Amino acid sequence: TVGLIQQRVAGYFQLDVETLRGASRHRSILQPRQLAMFLCRRLTDASLPEIGRAFGGRDHTTVLHAVGKIEREIAQDLHKKNLIDHLNQLIVASSQAG
């Protein structure tokens, strides 16, 4: 679920979920938020507007921008791809355990 993804990504980056959903545009929060939006799009059936609402009422275009940005970064940056793969494994493992 979107909530599970938010919990796992926030935990990985040592943030609380409310901070991840909040309005801050600081890089240390923006990057985990974009990663979480990307994973929500990939791992759930949630629509762009649903994902946006789950992240503090953001517009669907914000989610679309985040997904596109992470896709480009994954294509260019092996470290970013490995990070996404690791987060994906954490989320899948915790969803199967629960």
Backbone as CSV, one residue per row, in Angstrom:
resi,resn,N_x,N_y,N_z,CA_x,CA_y,CA_z,C_x,C_y,C_z
1,THR,0.843,-1.191,0.000,0.000,0.000,0.000,0.888,1.255,0.000
2,VAL,0.265,2.361,-0.317,0.994,3.630,-0.305,1.519,3.913,1.104
3,GLY,0.689,3.652,2.109,1.110,3.888,3.492,2.320,3.063,3.891
4,LEU,2.346,1.793,3.495,3.486,0.924,3.802,4.754,1.450,3.127
5,ILE,4.633,1.858,1.884,5.791,2.392,1.158,6.298,3.654,1.851
6,GLN,5.385,4.535,2.258,5.799,5.744,2.962,6.530,5.397,4.257
7,GLN,6.021,4.425,5.002,6.667,4.019,6.255,8.067,3.486,6.013
8,ARG,8.232,2.597,5.041,9.532,1.988,4.781,10.546,3.001,4.273
9,VAL,10.140,3.864,3.350,11.068,4.861,2.815,11.439,5.872,3.905
10,ALA,10.454,6.326,4.667,10.735,7.260,5.758,11.691,6.619,6.763
11,GLY,11.449,5.371,7.118,12.324,4.671,8.062,13.737,4.523,7.529
12,TYR,13.859,4.192,6.271,15.182,4.017,5.662,15.994,5.314,5.745
13,PHE,15.320,6.446,5.499,16.011,7.738,5.507,15.935,8.433,6.871
14,GLN,15.469,7.706,7.875,15.365,8.207,9.250,14.541,9.493,9.325
15,LEU,13.404,9.473,8.658,12.436,10.565,8.700,11.137,10.013,9.281
16,ASP,10.282,10.894,9.788,8.964,10.389,10.142,8.048,10.575,8.929
17,VAL,6.980,9.802,8.891,6.097,9.788,7.721,5.489,11.167,7.482
18,GLU,5.153,11.878,8.549,4.575,13.219,8.392,5.547,14.170,7.692
19,THR,6.821,14.041,7.964,7.827,14.866,7.283,7.860,14.526,5.800
20,LEU,7.785,13.236,5.495,7.784,12.787,4.100,6.567,13.346,3.351
21,ARG,5.433,13.400,4.025,4.201,13.911,3.422,4.117,15.431,3.432
22,GLY,4.975,16.077,4.206,4.884,17.513,4.452,5.265,18.393,3.279
23,ALA,5.336,19.687,3.557,5.538,20.692,2.513,7.000,21.031,2.249
24,SER,7.919,20.549,3.078,9.322,20.928,2.932,9.869,20.537,1.565
25,ARG,10.652,21.452,0.995,11.292,21.177,-0.290,12.800,21.045,-0.125
26,HIS,13.238,20.835,1.111,14.659,20.645,1.379,15.121,19.352,0.716
27,ARG,16.300,19.374,0.132,16.801,18.223,-0.629,16.804,16.922,0.175
28,SER,17.110,17.022,1.475,17.175,15.811,2.305,15.806,15.162,2.477
29,ILE,14.748,15.899,2.214,13.388,15.362,2.301,12.807,15.140,0.908
30,LEU,13.127,16.033,-0.020,12.586,15.950,-1.373,12.982,14.650,-2.065
31,GLN,14.230,14.273,-1.947,14.700,13.049,-2.618,13.980,11.795,-2.108
32,PRO,13.906,11.574,-0.781,13.149,10.407,-0.302,11.676,10.460,-0.722
33,ARG,11.089,11.660,-0.729,9.687,11.784,-1.141,9.520,11.363,-2.594
34,GLN,10.427,11.811,-3.456,10.341,11.440,-4.870,10.541,9.938,-5.058
35,LEU,11.474,9.363,-4.307,11.673,7.913,-4.368,10.406,7.180,-3.940
36,ALA,9.777,7.665,-2.871,8.553,7.027,-2.373,7.428,7.145,-3.405
37,MET,7.299,8.301,-4.030,6.272,8.469,-5.068,6.524,7.512,-6.230
38,PHE,7.783,7.392,-6.629,8.148,6.473,-7.706,7.756,5.041,-7.343
39,LEU,8.094,4.625,-6.124,7.788,3.263,-5.689,6.276,3.045,-5.571
40,CYS,5.551,4.052,-5.138,4.090,3.942,-5.068,3.509,3.709,-6.459
41,ARG,4.041,4.407,-7.423,3.556,4.252,-8.802,3.871,2.856,-9.341
42,ARG,5.043,2.341,-8.989,5.474,1.039,-9.499,4.843,-0.151,-8.760
43,LEU,4.626,0.001,-7.462,4.238,-1.154,-6.648,2.763,-1.194,-6.259
44,THR,2.019,-0.133,-6.565,0.597,-0.128,-6.211,-0.238,0.169,-7.460
45,ASP,-1.528,0.009,-7.310,-2.455,0.358,-8.388,-2.995,1.774,-8.215
46,ALA,-2.424,2.517,-7.262,-2.903,3.874,-6.984,-2.677,4.779,-8.195
47,SER,-3.654,5.643,-8.447,-3.539,6.603,-9.546,-2.622,7.757,-9.136
48,LEU,-2.210,8.539,-10.104,-1.371,9.706,-9.809,-2.060,10.653,-8.816
49,PRO,-3.359,10.980,-9.014,-4.021,11.845,-8.025,-4.086,11.218,-6.626
50,GLU,-4.297,9.895,-6.543,-4.328,9.230,-5.241,-2.969,9.315,-4.549
51,ILE,-1.912,9.096,-5.296,-0.558,9.194,-4.732,-0.303,10.627,-4.285
52,GLY,-0.677,11.593,-5.103,-0.501,12.998,-4.743,-1.221,13.352,-3.450
53,ARG,-2.457,12.884,-3.294,-3.209,13.146,-2.056,-2.518,12.525,-0.854
54,ALA,-1.945,11.334,-1.029,-1.261,10.649,0.073,0.015,11.376,0.492
55,PHE,0.537,12.206,-0.389,1.746,12.972,-0.088,1.392,14.441,0.138
56,GLY,0.464,14.672,1.029,0.140,16.027,1.440,-0.701,16.815,0.460
57,GLY,-1.491,16.139,-0.354,-2.375,16.836,-1.279,-1.680,17.415,-2.494
58,ARG,-0.600,16.793,-2.904,0.124,17.289,-4.080,-0.643,16.969,-5.365
59,ASP,-0.401,17.781,-6.364,-1.030,17.613,-7.667,-0.463,16.378,-8.370
60,HIS,-1.272,15.782,-9.238,-0.812,14.590,-9.954,0.400,14.884,-10.828
61,THR,0.544,16.134,-11.282,1.706,16.464,-12.115,3.003,16.430,-11.303
62,THR,2.897,16.702,-10.008,4.074,16.604,-9.134,4.538,15.156,-9.050
63,VAL,3.589,14.242,-8.937,3.913,12.815,-8.886,4.530,12.383,-10.217
64,LEU,3.930,12.825,-11.306,4.444,12.488,-12.633,5.881,12.996,-12.806
65,HIS,6.156,14.211,-12.331,7.511,14.762,-12.391,8.483,13.897,-11.581
66,ALA,8.066,13.511,-10.370,8.933,12.695,-9.508,9.243,11.353,-10.159
67,VAL,8.226,10.711,-10.722,8.419,9.408,-11.370,9.386,9.540,-12.542
68,GLY,9.188,10.547,-13.375,10.075,10.759,-14.522,11.497,11.051,-14.103
69,LYS,11.659,11.863,-13.064,12.986,12.226,-12.582,13.726,10.994,-12.071
70,ILE,13.060,10.163,-11.281,13.706,8.964,-10.744,14.019,7.985,-11.873
71,GLU,13.130,7.851,-12.843,13.412,6.971,-13.990,14.675,7.414,-14.716
72,ARG,14.826,8.716,-14.936,16.036,9.230,-15.613,17.274,8.974,-14.761
73,GLU,17.155,9.189,-13.452,18.308,8.982,-12.569,18.715,7.508,-12.524
74,ILE,17.741,6.608,-12.515,18.043,5.177,-12.499,18.812,4.786,-13.765
75,ALA,18.422,5.361,-14.881,19.076,5.030,-16.151,20.531,5.504,-16.180
76,GLN,20.845,6.542,-15.410,22.181,7.138,-15.460,23.046,6.797,-14.259
77,ASP,22.454,6.332,-13.175,23.171,6.212,-11.910,22.945,4.825,-11.298
78,LEU,23.978,4.001,-11.323,23.872,2.645,-10.792,23.561,2.657,-9.295
79,HIS,24.153,3.604,-8.571,23.889,3.708,-7.131,22.396,3.946,-6.873
80,LYS,21.783,4.838,-7.656,20.355,5.134,-7.503,19.516,3.899,-7.838
81,LYS,19.913,3.164,-8.871,19.196,1.943,-9.230,19.291,0.921,-8.099
82,ASN,20.474,0.777,-7.518,20.654,-0.162,-6.409,19.836,0.257,-5.192
83,LEU,19.754,1.560,-4.942,18.949,2.067,-3.832,17.475,1.727,-4.038
84,ILE,16.975,1.955,-5.237,15.573,1.624,-5.546,15.336,0.124,-5.382
85,ASP,16.257,-0.688,-5.883,16.121,-2.148,-5.747,16.095,-2.556,-4.277
86,HIS,16.946,-1.939,-3.460,16.997,-2.257,-2.029,15.686,-1.858,-1.344
87,LEU,15.206,-0.649,-1.604,13.939,-0.202,-1.020,12.784,-1.093,-1.468
88,ASN,12.810,-1.466,-2.729,11.785,-2.360,-3.273,11.767,-3.686,-2.503
89,GLN,12.946,-4.247,-2.244,13.039,-5.504,-1.490,12.516,-5.344,-0.069
90,LEU,12.840,-4.212,0.583,12.349,-3.962,1.946,10.824,-3.914,1.970
91,ILE,10.256,-3.241,0.985,8.803,-3.076,0.940,8.119,-4.397,0.645
92,VAL,8.614,-5.127,-0.324,8.010,-6.415,-0.688,8.120,-7.404,0.467
93,ALA,9.282,-7.448,1.112,9.475,-8.369,2.236,8.529,-8.028,3.397
94,SER,8.365,-6.736,3.689,7.505,-6.373,4.816,6.027,-6.557,4.472
95,SER,5.664,-6.430,3.190,4.261,-6.648,2.824,3.920,-8.139,2.865
96,GLN,4.891,-8.991,2.582,4.651,-10.434,2.639,4.620,-10.917,4.082
97,ALA,5.387,-10.279,4.954,5.435,-10.664,6.361,4.160,-10.243,7.081
98,GLY,3.548,-9.141,6.633,2.374,-8.615,7.309,1.136,-9.103,6.665
